[in-house]
């Protein structure tokens, strides 16, 4: 049996890309990584909903757990990111440097609240998008945010990176098919501010585990960031604890693995049932 997984929809706007991607819906059963992807398959590829199995991506809690945070790794990140010695809330934006990830939208949002005390760390690889990286660095300078924004590059210490953050921002300008950052951050008890589309609508509970803002409205994003930074410690902790519980209930890698194996078994059992049965004479 042939099984496929529809992971992403970037590029589906073009006819060529849509034809190219069509193989992803040719499976006898098709795994969709989010409700957003599932609906996209139904609307744009006319996939029978009965053939779709919804299996969201998951967080590996053997990696993303506060108990696993290494103090030495935290200290190393503080040094690498050149974080100030004086206390300043950390806004973390992890992800590859790419226009669709919307780092420019975040910079514009921060320009509206640059009077506040914060440090924003944009962590990600710019390979293949060097021109865009230069563009957002210039945008940072034009807004006078050089002292408040760090372009950190990649890090393998994501557990510690989330620990350092007070809030995590996902400013994608195109809908994420799922978006692991949102569930990883919540698994670490962090509030998430994200653009209101794609997988973020499924993984973030507005006003309970984070905040969703309209796409391409940096001023509204700024207001959400300011509001999140201004929450009292008790509220922030309560929302973070609820976020961790929510992710553990709905988005673990173990759940993802178990559901995927179940789909394989479903197909194999179905194939076995339709095999002709022969008896010896």
Secondary structure as the mmCIF struct_conf table of DSSP 4:
data_model
#
loop_
_struct_conf.conf_type_id
_struct_conf.id
_struct_conf.beg_label_comp_id
_struct_conf.beg_label_asym_id
_struct_conf.beg_label_seq_id
_struct_conf.end_label_comp_id
_struct_conf.end_label_asym_id
_struct_conf.end_label_seq_id
STRN STRN1 UNK A 3 UNK A 6
TURN_TY1_P TURN_TY1_P1 UNK A 10 UNK A 13
BEND BEND1 UNK A 14 UNK A 14
HELX_RH_AL_P HELX_RH_AL_P1 UNK A 15 UNK A 21
HELX_RH_3T_P HELX_RH_3T_P1 UNK A 22 UNK A 25
BEND BEND2 UNK A 27 UNK A 28
STRN STRN2 UNK A 29 UNK A 32
BEND BEND3 UNK A 33 UNK A 34
HELX_RH_AL_P HELX_RH_AL_P2 UNK A 35 UNK A 45
HELX_RH_3T_P HELX_RH_3T_P2 UNK A 49 UNK A 51
STRN STRN3 UNK A 52 UNK A 54
STRN STRN4 UNK A 59 UNK A 59
TURN_TY1_P TURN_TY1_P2 UNK A 61 UNK A 63
BEND BEND4 UNK A 64 UNK A 64
HELX_RH_3T_P HELX_RH_3T_P3 UNK A 66 UNK A 68
HELX_RH_AL_P HELX_RH_AL_P3 UNK A 71 UNK A 80
TURN_TY1_P TURN_TY1_P3 UNK A 81 UNK A 82
BEND BEND5 UNK A 85 UNK A 86
STRN STRN5 UNK A 89 UNK A 94
BEND BEND6 UNK A 95 UNK A 95
HELX_RH_3T_P HELX_RH_3T_P4 UNK A 99 UNK A 101
TURN_TY1_P TURN_TY1_P4 UNK A 102 UNK A 102
HELX_RH_AL_P HELX_RH_AL_P4 UNK A 103 UNK A 111
TURN_TY1_P TURN_TY1_P5 UNK A 112 UNK A 112
BEND BEND7 UNK A 113 UNK A 113
TURN_TY1_P TURN_TY1_P6 UNK A 114 UNK A 115
BEND BEND8 UNK A 116 UNK A 116
STRN STRN6 UNK A 118 UNK A 123
TURN_TY1_P TURN_TY1_P7 UNK A 127 UNK A 128
HELX_RH_AL_P HELX_RH_AL_P5 UNK A 130 UNK A 142
TURN_TY1_P TURN_TY1_P8 UNK A 143 UNK A 144
TURN_TY1_P TURN_TY1_P9 UNK A 146 UNK A 148
STRN STRN7 UNK A 149 UNK A 151
BEND BEND9 UNK A 156 UNK A 156
HELX_RH_AL_P HELX_RH_AL_P6 UNK A 158 UNK A 164
BEND BEND10 UNK A 166 UNK A 166
STRN STRN8 UNK A 167 UNK A 170
BEND BEND11 UNK A 173 UNK A 174
BEND BEND12 UNK A 177 UNK A 178
HELX_RH_AL_P HELX_RH_AL_P7 UNK A 180 UNK A 187
TURN_TY1_P TURN_TY1_P10 UNK A 188 UNK A 189
STRN STRN9 UNK A 191 UNK A 195
BEND BEND13 UNK A 196 UNK A 197
TURN_TY1_P TURN_TY1_P11 UNK A 198 UNK A 199
HELX_RH_AL_P HELX_RH_AL_P8 UNK A 200 UNK A 203
STRN STRN10 UNK A 206 UNK A 206
TURN_TY1_P TURN_TY1_P12 UNK A 207 UNK A 209
STRN STRN11 UNK A 210 UNK A 213
TURN_TY1_P TURN_TY1_P13 UNK A 215 UNK A 216
HELX_RH_AL_P HELX_RH_AL_P9 UNK A 218 UNK A 229
TURN_TY1_P TURN_TY1_P14 UNK A 230 UNK A 230
BEND BEND14 UNK A 231 UNK A 231
HELX_RH_AL_P HELX_RH_AL_P10 UNK A 233 UNK A 250
STRN STRN12 UNK A 252 UNK A 252
HELX_RH_AL_P HELX_RH_AL_P11 UNK A 253 UNK A 274
BEND BEND15 UNK A 275 UNK A 275
HELX_LH_PP_P HELX_LH_PP_P1 UNK A 276 UNK A 277
#
